[in-house]
Amino acid sequence: MTEEIVIELLTETFYTVFIILLPILSVALVVGIFISVFQAATSIQEMTLTFVPKILFTALAVILLIPWIVEKLVSFTQKIFAMIDSVI
């Protein structure tokens, strides 16, 4: 296994993880910003007000994105299996 193959494999791995996590983290970020603005406007400083909606919307985003996530992971796994021949 050469250095180039390891670098290519790690680059592809980090890219895949980034692509998968980006929409989920974006949902959590947008919900958090809306809740922060709401709290600042109403002076409500309840801790569960920030936690519960972010968890719910993030879980909903994960549930809705499961088919897309599985597709990305399967294609990445197929690339890894295809690379086995060249590595060995």
PDB file as gemmi writes it, atoms N, CA and C in Angstrom:
CRYST1    1.000    1.000    1.000  90.00  90.00  90.00 P 1                      
ATOM      1  N   MET A   1       0.857  -1.179   0.000  1.00  0.00           N  
ATOM      2  CA  MET A   1       0.000   0.000   0.000  1.00  0.00           C  
ATOM      3  C   MET A   1       0.897   1.234   0.000  1.00  0.00           C  
ATOM      4  N   THR A   2       0.785   2.008  -1.038  1.00  0.00           N  
ATOM      5  CA  THR A   2       1.649   3.181  -1.156  1.00  0.00           C  
ATOM      6  C   THR A   2       1.026   4.383  -0.453  1.00  0.00           C  
ATOM      7  N   GLU A   3       1.855   5.390  -0.337  1.00  0.00           N  
ATOM      8  CA  GLU A   3       1.411   6.623   0.309  1.00  0.00           C  
ATOM      9  C   GLU A   3       0.267   7.282  -0.450  1.00  0.00           C  
ATOM     10  N   GLU A   4       0.338   7.239  -1.766  1.00  0.00           N  
ATOM     11  CA  GLU A   4      -0.693   7.879  -2.590  1.00  0.00           C  
ATOM     12  C   GLU A   4      -2.060   7.219  -2.395  1.00  0.00           C  
ATOM     13  N   ILE A   5      -2.054   5.913  -2.267  1.00  0.00           N  
ATOM     14  CA  ILE A   5      -3.315   5.193  -2.068  1.00  0.00           C  
ATOM     15  C   ILE A   5      -3.912   5.527  -0.710  1.00  0.00           C  
ATOM     16  N   VAL A   6      -3.055   5.614   0.312  1.00  0.00           N  
ATOM     17  CA  VAL A   6      -3.540   5.954   1.651  1.00  0.00           C  
ATOM     18  C   VAL A   6      -4.105   7.365   1.668  1.00  0.00           C  
ATOM     19  N   ILE A   7      -3.413   8.294   1.032  1.00  0.00           N  
ATOM     20  CA  ILE A   7      -3.888   9.684   0.982  1.00  0.00           C  
ATOM     21  C   ILE A   7      -5.201   9.772   0.211  1.00  0.00           C  
ATOM     22  N   GLU A   8      -5.289   9.064  -0.905  1.00  0.00           N  
ATOM     23  CA  GLU A   8      -6.536   9.052  -1.681  1.00  0.00           C  
ATOM     24  C   GLU A   8      -7.686   8.464  -0.868  1.00  0.00           C  
ATOM     25  N   LEU A   9      -7.424   7.393  -0.160  1.00  0.00           N  
ATOM     26  CA  LEU A   9      -8.444   6.744   0.655  1.00  0.00           C  
ATOM     27  C   LEU A   9      -8.915   7.652   1.795  1.00  0.00           C  
ATOM     28  N   LEU A  10      -7.974   8.279   2.477  1.00  0.00           N  
ATOM     29  CA  LEU A  10      -8.355   9.187   3.565  1.00  0.00           C  
ATOM     30  C   LEU A  10      -9.081  10.422   3.044  1.00  0.00           C  
ATOM     31  N   THR A  11      -8.654  10.936   1.916  1.00  0.00           N  
ATOM     32  CA  THR A  11      -9.337  12.096   1.330  1.00  0.00           C  
ATOM     33  C   THR A  11     -10.778  11.750   0.976  1.00  0.00           C  
ATOM     34  N   GLU A  12     -10.962  10.608   0.347  1.00  0.00           N  
ATOM     35  CA  GLU A  12     -12.311  10.165  -0.019  1.00  0.00           C  
ATOM     36  C   GLU A  12     -13.168   9.920   1.228  1.00  0.00           C  
ATOM     37  N   THR A  13     -12.565   9.369   2.266  1.00  0.00           N  
ATOM     38  CA  THR A  13     -13.289   9.115   3.514  1.00  0.00           C  
ATOM     39  C   THR A  13     -13.750  10.412   4.167  1.00  0.00           C  
ATOM     40  N   PHE A  14     -12.831  11.371   4.301  1.00  0.00           N  
ATOM     41  CA  PHE A  14     -13.197  12.646   4.917  1.00  0.00           C  
ATOM     42  C   PHE A  14     -14.228  13.395   4.083  1.00  0.00           C  
ATOM     43  N   TYR A  15     -14.087  13.332   2.768  1.00  0.00           N  
ATOM     44  CA  TYR A  15     -15.045  13.995   1.891  1.00  0.00           C  
ATOM     45  C   TYR A  15     -16.436  13.375   2.048  1.00  0.00           C  
ATOM     46  N   THR A  16     -16.510  12.052   2.097  1.00  0.00           N  
ATOM     47  CA  THR A  16     -17.799  11.374   2.249  1.00  0.00           C  
ATOM     48  C   THR A  16     -18.445  11.723   3.584  1.00  0.00           C  
ATOM     49  N   VAL A  17     -17.663  11.713   4.647  1.00  0.00           N  
ATOM     50  CA  VAL A  17     -18.201  12.062   5.964  1.00  0.00           C  
ATOM     51  C   VAL A  17     -18.689  13.507   5.976  1.00  0.00           C  
ATOM     52  N   PHE A  18     -17.921  14.400   5.380  1.00  0.00           N  
ATOM     53  CA  PHE A  18     -18.311  15.807   5.319  1.00  0.00           C  
ATOM     54  C   PHE A  18     -19.613  15.992   4.550  1.00  0.00           C  
ATOM     55  N   ILE A  19     -19.735  15.330   3.417  1.00  0.00           N  
ATOM     56  CA  ILE A  19     -20.939  15.445   2.587  1.00  0.00           C  
ATOM     57  C   ILE A  19     -22.155  14.884   3.319  1.00  0.00           C  
ATOM     58  N   ILE A  20     -21.974  13.810   4.071  1.00  0.00           N  
ATOM     59  CA  ILE A  20     -23.092  13.207   4.795  1.00  0.00           C  
ATOM     60  C   ILE A  20     -23.522  14.080   5.974  1.00  0.00           C  
ATOM     61  N   LEU A  21     -22.568  14.648   6.693  1.00  0.00           N  
ATOM     62  CA  LEU A  21     -22.902  15.408   7.898  1.00  0.00           C  
ATOM     63  C   LEU A  21     -23.325  16.846   7.627  1.00  0.00           C  
ATOM     64  N   LEU A  22     -22.959  17.386   6.498  1.00  0.00           N  
ATOM     65  CA  LEU A  22     -23.257  18.797   6.211  1.00  0.00           C  
ATOM     66  C   LEU A  22     -24.743  19.137   6.281  1.00  0.00           C  
ATOM     67  N   PRO A  23     -25.653  18.398   5.645  1.00  0.00           N  
ATOM     68  CA  PRO A  23     -27.071  18.773   5.746  1.00  0.00           C  
ATOM     69  C   PRO A  23     -27.627  18.639   7.162  1.00  0.00           C  
ATOM     70  N   ILE A  24     -27.175  17.635   7.890  1.00  0.00           N  
ATOM     71  CA  ILE A  24     -27.676  17.428   9.253  1.00  0.00           C  
ATOM     72  C   ILE A  24     -27.212  18.555  10.161  1.00  0.00           C  
ATOM     73  N   LEU A  25     -25.938  18.906  10.083  1.00  0.00           N  
ATOM     74  CA  LEU A  25     -25.428  20.001  10.904  1.00  0.00           C  
ATOM     75  C   LEU A  25     -26.014  21.341  10.487  1.00  0.00           C  
ATOM     76  N   SER A  26     -26.316  21.504   9.205  1.00  0.00           N  
ATOM     77  CA  SER A  26     -26.936  22.747   8.738  1.00  0.00           C  
ATOM     78  C   SER A  26     -28.330  22.926   9.328  1.00  0.00           C  
ATOM     79  N   VAL A  27     -29.087  21.838   9.404  1.00  0.00           N  
ATOM     80  CA  VAL A  27     -30.419  21.912  10.022  1.00  0.00           C  
ATOM     81  C   VAL A  27     -30.301  22.317  11.483  1.00  0.00           C  
ATOM     82  N   ALA A  28     -29.377  21.708  12.201  1.00  0.00           N  
ATOM     83  CA  ALA A  28     -29.192  22.048  13.620  1.00  0.00           C  
ATOM     84  C   ALA A  28     -28.758  23.502  13.787  1.00  0.00           C  
ATOM     85  N   LEU A  29     -27.912  23.982  12.887  1.00  0.00           N  
ATOM     86  CA  LEU A  29     -27.449  25.367  12.953  1.00  0.00           C  
ATOM     87  C   LEU A  29     -28.583  26.353  12.714  1.00  0.00           C  
ATOM     88  N   VAL A  30     -29.381  26.109  11.687  1.00  0.00           N  
ATOM     89  CA  VAL A  30     -30.482  27.030  11.353  1.00  0.00           C  
ATOM     90  C   VAL A  30     -31.524  27.045  12.482  1.00  0.00           C  
ATOM     91  N   VAL A  31     -31.867  25.878  12.996  1.00  0.00           N  
ATOM     92  CA  VAL A  31     -32.829  25.816  14.098  1.00  0.00           C  
ATOM     93  C   VAL A  31     -32.274  26.535  15.324  1.00  0.00           C  
ATOM     94  N   GLY A  32     -31.004  26.338  15.610  1.00  0.00           N  
ATOM     95  CA  GLY A  32     -30.380  27.013  16.754  1.00  0.00           C  
ATOM     96  C   GLY A  32     -30.392  28.525  16.615  1.00  0.00           C  
ATOM     97  N   ILE A  33     -30.148  29.012  15.408  1.00  0.00           N  
ATOM     98  CA  ILE A  33     -30.165  30.469  15.193  1.00  0.00           C  
ATOM     99  C   ILE A  33     -31.571  31.021  15.376  1.00  0.00           C  
ATOM    100  N   PHE A  34     -32.577  30.331  14.813  1.00  0.00           N  
ATOM    101  CA  PHE A  34     -33.957  30.801  14.994  1.00  0.00           C  
ATOM    102  C   PHE A  34     -34.352  30.802  16.462  1.00  0.00           C  
ATOM    103  N   ILE A  35     -33.980  29.798  17.183  1.00  0.00           N  
ATOM    104  CA  ILE A  35     -34.327  29.729  18.608  1.00  0.00           C  
ATOM    105  C   ILE A  35     -33.592  30.809  19.394  1.00  0.00           C  
ATOM    106  N   SER A  36     -32.349  31.072  19.048  1.00  0.00           N  
ATOM    107  CA  SER A  36     -31.595  32.124  19.730  1.00  0.00           C  
ATOM    108  C   SER A  36     -32.217  33.492  19.499  1.00  0.00           C  
ATOM    109  N   VAL A  37     -32.647  33.752  18.265  1.00  0.00           N  
ATOM    110  CA  VAL A  37     -33.311  35.026  17.970  1.00  0.00           C  
ATOM    111  C   VAL A  37     -34.630  35.119  18.736  1.00  0.00           C  
ATOM    112  N   PHE A  38     -35.385  34.013  18.783  1.00  0.00           N  
ATOM    113  CA  PHE A  38     -36.639  33.985  19.529  1.00  0.00           C  
ATOM    114  C   PHE A  38     -36.397  34.243  21.014  1.00  0.00           C  
ATOM    115  N   GLN A  39     -35.366  33.622  21.573  1.00  0.00           N  
ATOM    116  CA  GLN A  39     -35.063  33.832  22.985  1.00  0.00           C  
ATOM    117  C   GLN A  39     -34.625  35.264  23.253  1.00  0.00           C  
ATOM    118  N   ALA A  40     -33.854  35.834  22.356  1.00  0.00           N  
ATOM    119  CA  ALA A  40     -33.420  37.217  22.552  1.00  0.00           C  
ATOM    120  C   ALA A  40     -34.591  38.186  22.449  1.00  0.00           C  
ATOM    121  N   ALA A  41     -35.533  37.882  21.568  1.00  0.00           N  
ATOM    122  CA  ALA A  41     -36.679  38.778  21.395  1.00  0.00           C  
ATOM    123  C   ALA A  41     -37.662  38.682  22.553  1.00  0.00           C  
ATOM    124  N   THR A  42     -37.795  37.509  23.148  1.00  0.00           N  
ATOM    125  CA  THR A  42     -38.793  37.321  24.199  1.00  0.00           C  
ATOM    126  C   THR A  42     -38.198  37.266  25.601  1.00  0.00           C  
ATOM    127  N   SER A  43     -36.884  37.296  25.723  1.00  0.00           N  
ATOM    128  CA  SER A  43     -36.178  37.213  27.007  1.00  0.00           C  
ATOM    129  C   SER A  43     -36.489  35.928  27.757  1.00  0.00           C  
ATOM    130  N   ILE A  44     -36.828  34.881  27.045  1.00  0.00           N  
ATOM    131  CA  ILE A  44     -37.027  33.560  27.657  1.00  0.00           C  
ATOM    132  C   ILE A  44     -35.683  32.842  27.608  1.00  0.00           C  
ATOM    133  N   GLN A  45     -35.189  32.440  28.773  1.00  0.00           N  
ATOM    134  CA  GLN A  45     -33.896  31.764  28.831  1.00  0.00           C  
ATOM    135  C   GLN A  45     -34.045  30.336  29.335  1.00  0.00           C  
ATOM    136  N   GLU A  46     -35.023  29.641  28.825  1.00  0.00           N  
ATOM    137  CA  GLU A  46     -35.254  28.250  29.218  1.00  0.00           C  
ATOM    138  C   GLU A  46     -34.307  27.341  28.436  1.00  0.00           C  
ATOM    139  N   MET A  47     -33.591  26.469  29.128  1.00  0.00           N  
ATOM    140  CA  MET A  47     -32.600  25.613  28.484  1.00  0.00           C  
ATOM    141  C   MET A  47     -33.248  24.566  27.567  1.00  0.00           C  
ATOM    142  N   THR A  48     -34.390  24.028  27.982  1.00  0.00           N  
ATOM    143  CA  THR A  48     -35.031  23.005  27.161  1.00  0.00           C  
ATOM    144  C   THR A  48     -35.588  23.589  25.871  1.00  0.00           C  
ATOM    145  N   LEU A  49     -35.816  24.890  25.844  1.00  0.00           N  
ATOM    146  CA  LEU A  49     -36.312  25.532  24.623  1.00  0.00           C  
ATOM    147  C   LEU A  49     -35.278  25.451  23.505  1.00  0.00           C  
ATOM    148  N   THR A  50     -34.014  25.429  23.843  1.00  0.00           N  
ATOM    149  CA  THR A  50     -32.991  25.305  22.812  1.00  0.00           C  
ATOM    150  C   THR A  50     -32.708  23.845  22.473  1.00  0.00           C  
ATOM    151  N   PHE A  51     -32.795  22.979  23.459  1.00  0.00           N  
ATOM    152  CA  PHE A  51     -32.380  21.591  23.275  1.00  0.00           C  
ATOM    153  C   PHE A  51     -33.415  20.750  22.525  1.00  0.00           C  
ATOM    154  N   VAL A  52     -34.653  20.812  22.947  1.00  0.00           N  
ATOM    155  CA  VAL A  52     -35.689  19.928  22.394  1.00  0.00           C  
ATOM    156  C   VAL A  52     -35.948  20.184  20.905  1.00  0.00           C  
ATOM    157  N   PRO A  53     -36.164  21.409  20.452  1.00  0.00           N  
ATOM    158  CA  PRO A  53     -36.404  21.595  19.004  1.00  0.00           C  
ATOM    159  C   PRO A  53     -35.209  21.192  18.139  1.00  0.00           C  
ATOM    160  N   LYS A  54     -33.987  21.468  18.617  1.00  0.00           N  
ATOM    161  CA  LYS A  54     -32.823  21.073  17.831  1.00  0.00           C  
ATOM    162  C   LYS A  54     -32.733  19.561  17.698  1.00  0.00           C  
ATOM    163  N   ILE A  55     -33.002  18.850  18.776  1.00  0.00           N  
ATOM    164  CA  ILE A  55     -32.976  17.380  18.728  1.00  0.00           C  
ATOM    165  C   ILE A  55     -34.071  16.869  17.789  1.00  0.00           C  
ATOM    166  N   LEU A  56     -35.271  17.426  17.887  1.00  0.00           N  
ATOM    167  CA  LEU A  56     -36.372  16.968  17.049  1.00  0.00           C  
ATOM    168  C   LEU A  56     -36.107  17.218  15.563  1.00  0.00           C  
ATOM    169  N   PHE A  57     -35.672  18.424  15.228  1.00  0.00           N  
ATOM    170  CA  PHE A  57     -35.427  18.740  13.823  1.00  0.00           C  
ATOM    171  C   PHE A  57     -34.224  17.975  13.270  1.00  0.00           C  
ATOM    172  N   THR A  58     -33.206  17.784  14.094  1.00  0.00           N  
ATOM    173  CA  THR A  58     -32.052  17.007  13.653  1.00  0.00           C  
ATOM    174  C   THR A  58     -32.436  15.550  13.428  1.00  0.00           C  
ATOM    175  N   ALA A  59     -33.227  14.984  14.328  1.00  0.00           N  
ATOM    176  CA  ALA A  59     -33.683  13.607  14.152  1.00  0.00           C  
ATOM    177  C   ALA A  59     -34.555  13.484  12.908  1.00  0.00           C  
ATOM    178  N   LEU A  60     -35.410  14.464  12.669  1.00  0.00           N  
ATOM    179  CA  LEU A  60     -36.241  14.459  11.464  1.00  0.00           C  
ATOM    180  C   LEU A  60     -35.384  14.535  10.200  1.00  0.00           C  
ATOM    181  N   ALA A  61     -34.345  15.371  10.238  1.00  0.00           N  
ATOM    182  CA  ALA A  61     -33.443  15.473   9.083  1.00  0.00           C  
ATOM    183  C   ALA A  61     -32.725  14.151   8.833  1.00  0.00           C  
ATOM    184  N   VAL A  62     -32.285  13.488   9.893  1.00  0.00           N  
ATOM    185  CA  VAL A  62     -31.608  12.197   9.746  1.00  0.00           C  
ATOM    186  C   VAL A  62     -32.573  11.169   9.155  1.00  0.00           C  
ATOM    187  N   ILE A  63     -33.793  11.145   9.660  1.00  0.00           N  
ATOM    188  CA  ILE A  63     -34.784  10.175   9.165  1.00  0.00           C  
ATOM    189  C   ILE A  63     -35.087  10.421   7.686  1.00  0.00           C  
ATOM    190  N   LEU A  64     -35.235  11.686   7.307  1.00  0.00           N  
ATOM    191  CA  LEU A  64     -35.540  11.995   5.910  1.00  0.00           C  
ATOM    192  C   LEU A  64     -34.350  11.740   4.980  1.00  0.00           C  
ATOM    193  N   LEU A  65     -33.138  11.845   5.517  1.00  0.00           N  
ATOM    194  CA  LEU A  65     -31.942  11.693   4.686  1.00  0.00           C  
ATOM    195  C   LEU A  65     -31.365  10.279   4.693  1.00  0.00           C  
ATOM    196  N   ILE A  66     -31.988   9.346   5.404  1.00  0.00           N  
ATOM    197  CA  ILE A  66     -31.449   7.993   5.489  1.00  0.00           C  
ATOM    198  C   ILE A  66     -31.246   7.350   4.108  1.00  0.00           C  
ATOM    199  N   PRO A  67     -32.185   7.425   3.177  1.00  0.00           N  
ATOM    200  CA  PRO A  67     -31.922   6.802   1.862  1.00  0.00           C  
ATOM    201  C   PRO A  67     -30.708   7.405   1.148  1.00  0.00           C  
ATOM    202  N   TRP A  68     -30.572   8.708   1.219  1.00  0.00           N  
ATOM    203  CA  TRP A  68     -29.440   9.380   0.589  1.00  0.00           C  
ATOM    204  C   TRP A  68     -28.123   9.006   1.278  1.00  0.00           C  
ATOM    205  N   ILE A  69     -28.142   8.936   2.607  1.00  0.00           N  
ATOM    206  CA  ILE A  69     -26.948   8.562   3.360  1.00  0.00           C  
ATOM    207  C   ILE A  69     -26.528   7.136   3.019  1.00  0.00           C  
ATOM    208  N   VAL A  70     -27.491   6.235   2.959  1.00  0.00           N  
ATOM    209  CA  VAL A  70     -27.185   4.842   2.626  1.00  0.00           C  
ATOM    210  C   VAL A  70     -26.610   4.753   1.219  1.00  0.00           C  
ATOM    211  N   GLU A  71     -27.165   5.513   0.287  1.00  0.00           N  
ATOM    212  CA  GLU A  71     -26.643   5.511  -1.088  1.00  0.00           C  
ATOM    213  C   GLU A  71     -25.179   5.968  -1.119  1.00  0.00           C  
ATOM    214  N   LYS A  72     -24.872   7.040  -0.399  1.00  0.00           N  
ATOM    215  CA  LYS A  72     -23.493   7.541  -0.353  1.00  0.00           C  
ATOM    216  C   LYS A  72     -22.560   6.510   0.281  1.00  0.00           C  
ATOM    217  N   LEU A  73     -22.986   5.894   1.369  1.00  0.00           N  
ATOM    218  CA  LEU A  73     -22.139   4.918   2.041  1.00  0.00           C  
ATOM    219  C   LEU A  73     -21.939   3.656   1.196  1.00  0.00           C  
ATOM    220  N   VAL A  74     -22.962   3.226   0.496  1.00  0.00           N  
ATOM    221  CA  VAL A  74     -22.832   2.045  -0.364  1.00  0.00           C  
ATOM    222  C   VAL A  74     -21.872   2.327  -1.514  1.00  0.00           C  
ATOM    223  N   SER A  75     -21.991   3.497  -2.135  1.00  0.00           N  
ATOM    224  CA  SER A  75     -21.074   3.818  -3.234  1.00  0.00           C  
ATOM    225  C   SER A  75     -19.637   3.944  -2.724  1.00  0.00           C  
ATOM    226  N   PHE A  76     -19.461   4.488  -1.526  1.00  0.00           N  
ATOM    227  CA  PHE A  76     -18.119   4.578  -0.944  1.00  0.00           C  
ATOM    228  C   PHE A  76     -17.570   3.185  -0.647  1.00  0.00           C  
ATOM    229  N   THR A  77     -18.393   2.312  -0.115  1.00  0.00           N  
ATOM    230  CA  THR A  77     -17.963   0.946   0.171  1.00  0.00           C  
ATOM    231  C   THR A  77     -17.601   0.201  -1.107  1.00  0.00           C  
ATOM    232  N   GLN A  78     -18.366   0.413  -2.168  1.00  0.00           N  
ATOM    233  CA  GLN A  78     -18.046  -0.220  -3.440  1.00  0.00           C  
ATOM    234  C   GLN A  78     -16.711   0.271  -3.990  1.00  0.00           C  
ATOM    235  N   LYS A  79     -16.413   1.566  -3.793  1.00  0.00           N  
ATOM    236  CA  LYS A  79     -15.115   2.098  -4.213  1.00  0.00           C  
ATOM    237  C   LYS A  79     -13.983   1.437  -3.429  1.00  0.00           C  
ATOM    238  N   ILE A  80     -14.207   1.260  -2.132  1.00  0.00           N  
ATOM    239  CA  ILE A  80     -13.185   0.627  -1.286  1.00  0.00           C  
ATOM    240  C   ILE A  80     -12.959  -0.813  -1.736  1.00  0.00           C  
ATOM    241  N   PHE A  81     -14.023  -1.557  -1.991  1.00  0.00           N  
ATOM    242  CA  PHE A  81     -13.880  -2.939  -2.445  1.00  0.00           C  
ATOM    243  C   PHE A  81     -13.206  -3.010  -3.816  1.00  0.00           C  
ATOM    244  N   ALA A  82     -13.462  -2.033  -4.670  1.00  0.00           N  
ATOM    245  CA  ALA A  82     -12.814  -2.006  -5.978  1.00  0.00           C  
ATOM    246  C   ALA A  82     -11.319  -1.711  -5.843  1.00  0.00           C  
ATOM    247  N   MET A  83     -10.939  -0.966  -4.816  1.00  0.00           N  
ATOM    248  CA  MET A  83      -9.535  -0.637  -4.595  1.00  0.00           C  
ATOM    249  C   MET A  83      -8.746  -1.805  -4.013  1.00  0.00           C  
ATOM    250  N   ILE A  84      -9.416  -2.800  -3.477  1.00  0.00           N  
ATOM    251  CA  ILE A  84      -8.716  -3.919  -2.847  1.00  0.00           C  
ATOM    252  C   ILE A  84      -7.822  -4.632  -3.852  1.00  0.00           C  
ATOM    253  N   ASP A  85      -8.299  -4.788  -5.072  1.00  0.00           N  
ATOM    254  CA  ASP A  85      -7.496  -5.460  -6.089  1.00  0.00           C  
ATOM    255  C   ASP A  85      -6.197  -4.707  -6.381  1.00  0.00           C  
ATOM    256  N   SER A  86      -6.278  -3.388  -6.455  1.00  0.00           N  
ATOM    257  CA  SER A  86      -5.076  -2.619  -6.766  1.00  0.00           C  
ATOM    258  C   SER A  86      -4.114  -2.550  -5.581  1.00  0.00           C  
ATOM    259  N   VAL A  87      -4.640  -2.651  -4.380  1.00  0.00           N  
ATOM    260  CA  VAL A  87      -3.786  -2.592  -3.196  1.00  0.00           C  
ATOM    261  C   VAL A  87      -3.055  -3.908  -2.980  1.00  0.00           C  
ATOM    262  N   ILE A  88      -3.757  -4.989  -3.187  1.00  0.00           N  
ATOM    263  CA  ILE A  88      -3.142  -6.310  -2.966  1.00  0.00           C  
ATOM    264  C   ILE A  88      -2.339  -6.652  -4.181  1.00  0.00           C  
TER     265      ILE A  88                                                      
END                                                                             
